[in-house]
Structures are given as structure tokens and as C-alpha cells.
Amino acid sequence: MKILQINASARTEGANSTRVANRVTERLLAQNPGASVTVRDLAVTPHPVLDGAALGALFTPAEQRTPEQAARVAMDDALIAEVQAHDVIVLGVPMYNFGVPVQLKSWFDAIARSGVTFRYTANGPEGLINGKKVFVAFARGGIYRGTPADSQTPYVQTILGFLGMTDVKFIFAEGLNMGPEAVEKGFAQAEADLNAALA
């Protein structure tokens, strides 16, 4: 088993989402002692946003790209290849202003490429990243699970599914800014979610 852990927090240290993601990876390693782990910390190595220059590079035929355009596309290629090469993806996702961090959005933008990780057919879109297991480790200051304010879960599930990753388990650590008792309860809930996900 090859595990890819993506830490999406803007914090390089002390991020609750990274703590939960680390716990997921730890439990996966306990179940699969021979597994290998690759960690990509998007705060340490942030991926550039999808801007006009990036779009220009992506929509220019490979043989016509400038060196700068080729280098920009190669950055996305590396992230796509990394996902394709791993069996399990662990995403550590904090909630920023009811959404996912820009770091994670840029990662999704990089790995979502028509004809490579998805394609359009006569029957609609088809995801091409198949056979992966995904664990999404959420960390939130308040409690949003199952409420209309939780825009993260449907978004993450939709884009992963669009790319072909439909075996997705969600782990929630919530209430982390609501006092010590809530913090303890939040991490206990995450552990319960993880137990269920690994059962």
C-alpha cells in the first residue's frame, strides 16, 4: 500500500487538520505495516493558483509551449502522477470561512485535467482516477456536520467523485474553538469516525 497524505492547512505547525490526518495515516500504517507514506504539505510547498498564464499553458499544444509554459504544466503533471501512483489518499482539511483553503483548491485545480483525470463522454463526465481509497480529515472550530453551513463535505465529495474517487470516508473533528470539553469531544468523535471508516 502506498499512502499519500495531503496537508491543506495554511499552518506549517500546530494545525488540527494535520493532527487528524496524521492519526488517519498512523492507523492505516498500523493495519498495513509494509505501507509507505508520502506527505505533501501545501503550506510548505504551495501550488500556484490557476490563473490566466496557467490556463494559457494548459490550452497550448505541448509542442508549442514556451519553456515557461512547459514548466508550469509540469508542476501540475507532477501532482497528477503523484496521485496516480498512490493507493490511498489522506486529506487534512481545515475550514476557512466555510470553505476549503485556497491551498487545497489549487491542488484540486492541478489534478483535474480533461482527458487525463476525467473525460466527457456521450453519457456525461467520467472520472479516470479509479481504485483509490480516500480519507478526508476535517477540523473545524464550530460544529457544522450535517448542517446547511457545511459546504465543504459536498464540495469535496463532488470533486473527488468527478475525478473517479468514490470510495471516500469522512472524519470530523469539530467544536475545536468551543472550549476544552468541546475539543476533547471533537477529537473523540474523529476517533470514532475513523474506527467506523477502518472497520
N, C-alpha and C positions, 0 to 999 in steps of 0.2 A: 504494500500500500504506500502510495505517495501522497502526502498531505500538504496542501498549500494554505497557509494562514495569511489572510489579508487584514492588516490592522488599519482601520479607516479613520481613527481619531486624529484630530489636529495636534494632540498632545503626544510627545515622544516618551513621556514618563507619567505614570500615575493615572492612566486612562482606565475607567471602569470597563469600557467595552473591550479593551485589550485584556484586562483581567479575566473577563468571562470567556473570551476567545481562547486565552491560554489554558483555561480549565477544560474547555472542549477538547483541545489538542492533547492535553495531558491524559484525559480519559480515553481518547482514541488510541494513544500510544500504549496505554495500559492493556487495552483489548488486543492490540496488534503490535507486539514488541519489536517486530522486524521493520516497522514502518519508518519512512524517512519524512522529514519535515522541512519545508521551505517557508520562510517568513518574509513577507513583503510589507514593510511599514511605510504607508503612504505619507506619513508626516516626515520621515527621514528622506525618502526618495519620492517626492510628489510627482505625479504625472501631469504634463501640461494640459491645459483646458482645450477643448475642441473649439478653435477659433477659425477665422477666415483663412489663415495661412495653412492650418491643418487640413481644412476641407479642400483647399486648392491642391494640396499634395495628394490627398486620397483620391481625388477625382481626375488626376493627371495620370495617363498611362505610365506604367513603370519605366518604360524605355525613354520617356520624355521628361522625367522628373529631373529637377536640378539637384545638385548634391545636398542642398539644404532640405528639399522636399523628400528626398530619399531617406535622409537621416530621420526626419520627423515620422515617416511611415514606419521605419524600422523600429522606432520606440513602441509603437502600437503592436507591431509584429511580435516583439519580444514578450509582451503581456499575453497575447493570444496563445503563443507557443507554450508559455508557462502554464496557463490554464489547461490546455490540451494535454500536457504531459503529466498532470496530476489526477489522482482518482477521487480525492476528497478535497473540497474547498471549505474553509472555515472563515467566515466574515465577522470581524469585530466592528459593530456599527453603533456609534452613539447617536442620540437625537439632537440635532441642532435646529432650533426654531421650527420644529415639527417636520423637518425633512432629514435627508441623509447629508453627510458632509460633502462639500464640493470635491474633496479628495476621492470619495467613492464614486461620485457621479462621473468624474474624469476617467476613473478606471473602467466603469461600465461603458462609457463612450469609446474607450480604446478597444475593448474586446468585442464590441458589437459591430461587426462588419459584414455587409451584404455579400453573399457568395462565399463567405469563409466560415462565419459562425452562425449565420442564418441565411435563408433564401426565401424568396417569394415564389409561390407556385400557383397553379390554377385554382388550388383549393385554399389558398391563403399562405401565411408565413409558416416556415418550418425551421425549427431550431436545429443546429448542427453540432452543438456541444452536448454529446449524449453520454450516458453511462456514468455520470458523476453523482456523488452524494454531496449535498451542501448543508452546512450548519450555519445558521445566522444567529450570532450572539448580540442581542440588543442590550444596551444600557441606557437608562432614561432617568432623569431627575424626578419626574412625576409618574403617574400611573395612567397609561393610555391604551393598554392592551384591550382589544375588543370594543373600543370606543370610536366615534367618528373622527376624533382627533389623531388617531393613529393612521397617518398617511404613509408611513414607512413600510409597514408589512405588505400592503397590497402592491406598492411600487416595486419593492424588491422581488416579491413573488412573481409579478408580471414580467419584469425584465429577465429574470433568470429563466422563467418558463419560455419566454420568447426565444431565448438562445438554446433551448433544449434541456435545460437543467430543471427537471420537475420533481426530483427526489430531494425535497427541501424540508429541513427541520428548523423550527424557530425556538430560540431560548431567550427568555425575557428576564432581565434584572431591572426592576422598576422601583420607583419611590426612593431613589438614592440621594435625593436632596431634601427628604422629608423627615430627617431626624434619625438618630442611631437605631431605634427599633425598626423603622421602616427599611433602613439599609440592611439590617440583619435579615429581615423578612424577604427583601428583594433578592439577595444572593441565595437565600434558601429556596426561593421559587425557581431561580435559574438552575439550581442543582436538581430540583425535582423535574423541571423540563428536560434537562439533559439525561436524567435517568430514564425518562419515558422515551426520549429520542434514540437512546442506545439499547433499549430493551429488545 
